């Protein structure tokens, strides 16, 4: 698992610097857990909380962010 995504640079003033969240997802497929991680990532981003996703390269979740 080497793929890491982040929405903005960590020093961006758009983010609440008190929180940093790392979501870890190991499946290669797209199921309920991956859907939940994706939705949570997007919502936290909208709320101004820095968050990252660690998932396998080539996974369905990685594909959602590589479009």
C-alpha positions in Angstrom: 0.0 0.0 0.0 1.8 3.1 -1.2 -0.8 5.4 -2.6 -1.6 8.5 -0.5 -4.0 11.3 -1.3 -4.4 14.7 0.2 -6.6 17.5 -1.0 -4.2 20.4 -0.3 -0.8 21.2 1.1 -0.5 20.6 4.8 0.4 24.2 5.5 -2.7 25.6 3.8 -4.6 28.1 5.9 -7.9 26.5 4.6 -7.5 23.7 7.1 -8.1 23.3 10.8 -4.5 22.5 12.0 -5.8 20.8 15.1 -7.0 17.7 13.2 -5.4 15.4 10.8 -7.2 12.2 9.9 -5.7 9.1 8.1 -8.2 6.7 6.6 -6.8 3.2 5.9 -8.5 0.9 3.4 -6.9 -2.4 2.2 -9.4 -3.9 -0.2 -8.9 -3.6 -3.9 -12.7 -3.7 -4.6 -15.4 -1.1 -4.2 -17.9 -2.0 -1.4 -19.6 -0.4 1.5 -16.5 0.4 3.6 -14.8 2.1 0.7 -17.9 4.1 -0.1 -18.0 5.2 3.5 -14.3 6.2 3.5 -14.8 8.2 0.2 -17.9 10.0 1.6 -16.2 10.8 4.9 -13.1 12.0 3.2 -15.1 14.4 1.0 -17.2 15.7 4.0 -14.2 16.3 6.2 -12.5 18.1 3.3 -15.6 20.4 3.0 -15.5 21.0 6.8 -11.8 22.1 6.5 -10.3 19.1 8.2 -7.1 17.7 6.7 -7.4 14.1 5.9 -5.5 11.5 3.9 -6.3 8.1 2.4 -3.9 5.2 2.5 -4.9 2.4 0.1 -3.4 0.0 -2.4 -2.3 1.4 -5.8 -4.8 0.3 -8.4 -7.6 -0.2 -5.9 -11.1 1.0 -6.7 -10.8 3.6 -3.9 -7.6 5.0 -5.4 -9.4 5.2 -8.8 -12.0 7.5 -7.3 -9.3 10.1 -6.7 -7.2 9.5 -9.8 -9.9 10.8 -12.3 
